[in-house]
Amino acid sequence: MLRKGFVQQQIEGLSQALAAIFGIELTKEDVVKRLGTSCKNLTGLDLDTLLRLDDTSLLGMFSGGDRTRTAGNAFVAAQFLLQRAKAEPLQGRVARRKALLLYAEALALESSLRSSEFLAEFEALLTEVESTDRTAHILRQAARAMESLSYYDRAENYHFHLQDSHIDHAADGAREFYLRLLELPDHELEAGGLPRDEIKTALAEL
């Protein structure tokens, strides 16, 4: 229970903050301001700063330290970014893609966030963002999320896209992915859509 306590606390804090913001009539400027204040109160991170950071710096702020705290903060920050996208449509595309990066990180780090509701939201966001954006960080985070969800065949597809796009170190990333999978039992690999013999073949072809 202690492991999941912080994540649940953050989710409850998020729900209360959004209820307070959208439970009354506010101007767009006030909504944006309160979203930023609430995000900083819950995560210690400024929403405008998250929007300005490049992908590497953004993800760097959510690496290391306690996995559960990092996951909880990444998830909450992603949710505030999604609300910011609705409040300020001109920033919508940037806010949604950054939300996707953090959502994927949260799912990869914390299994308690993998509820049917959150997974459906993530899938919808992924579909929307990747329809126009298949840059390296989007593809890597999508692969990371799919591997953590045990969708190994889908993770492999993202590694294929990385290699087809001639992204630096894409082949190395794919090799590490396959080697991690080879440590898993056969029934898990088959359930994830990527049997052991296919993994060995793919490794030999790299």
Secondary structure, DSSP 4 states (H G I P E B T S, - for coil): -HHHHHHHHHHHHHHHHHHHHHTS---HHHHHHHHHHHHHHHHS--HHHHHHS-HHHHHHTTSSS-HHHHHHHHHHHHHHHHHHHHH-GGGHHHHHHHHHHHHHHHHHH-GGG--HHHHHHHHHHHHHHHTT---HHHHHHHHHHHHHTT-HHHHHHHHHHHHHTT-TTHHHHHHHHHHHHHTS-HHHHHHTT--HHHHHHHHHH-
